[in-house]
Amino acid sequence: MPKPRRVRCAAGDLGTYERERVAEAGFEHDVYRKGSGPAVLVLAEMPGISPQVLGFADHVGALGCTAVVPDMFGIAGRDPPKGHPRARARYSLATMARACISREFTVLALGRSSPIVNWLRVLGEREHARCGGPGIGVVGMCFTGGFALALASDPRVLAPVLSQPSLPFSINAKHRRAIDCSPGELDQVADRCRRDGLQVLGLRFNGDPFVPAERFAALRERLGDGFIAVELEQADGHPAGPLPNRHSVLTVDLIDELDRVLDLLRAKLLA
């Protein structure tokens, strides 16, 4: 097996994206859009739409899809790895704190999807109508990783990707096996996997405290062969990652699994 390349996702430029304000389902956020073809929702990791998240979205656009990047937290386009470490930490912690107390996100409760998922579902419907194609893709990262699973209850979602899904926070054994998706939505996803051959792609680093192995084990049990788990070793990650443990599979820590994600999008949306 070839060794990982240990290369980070190239930085993208927010100025190359169109911006639209979208008010639906009781929430209102900016949405950045680039490319043409079937829509792929790119849901940013904490602390927001960084240049590396935009770099991943650029790959989606180059594939022949429309990259749709909702701005749900943080400062769009800001690069948190730059600057003094204390400043980076303050920015990240402040963004996390605001998200944790927001009514849009569920960070500790079990058996619940975050309320913002309703807004994202309507956004997906809008983008599918706008962009066409057989359906849409959803790539969730970190704080938003589980959103892709909840959204996969919608038959429009043909390519759900859960990259380092980090909610709910792993405070005990029950939380480590849980993911922020309601039981009804999870039942629908499991039914789609069994009946329609839906594939849910999950990515994580072993040893990542934010994404415990028990969470992926529970998804294997619930979704069976429909859950495709990619679990990487810490040594595979970029040695200069911003956290003590490697975490961000598709951006600052490693992008060797980028081709696997793009292949899934290509097969489900562009075949």
Secondary structure as UniProt FT lines:
FT   HELIX           14..16
FT   STRAND          18..24
FT   TURN            25..26
FT   STRAND          27..35
FT   STRAND          39..43
FT   TURN            46..47
FT   HELIX           51..63
FT   STRAND          66..70
FT   TURN            76..77
FT   TURN            80..81
FT   HELIX           85..101
FT   TURN            103..104
FT   HELIX           116..131
FT   STRAND          136..141
FT   HELIX           142..144
FT   HELIX           145..151
FT   TURN            152..153
FT   TURN            155..156
FT   STRAND          157..163
FT   HELIX           173..177
FT   HELIX           183..196
FT   STRAND          200..205
FT   TURN            206..207
FT   TURN            209..210
FT   HELIX           213..223
FT   HELIX           224..226
FT   STRAND          227..232
FT   HELIX           234..236
FT   TURN            239..240
FT   TURN            249..252
FT   TURN            256..257
FT   HELIX           258..265
FT   HELIX           266..270
//
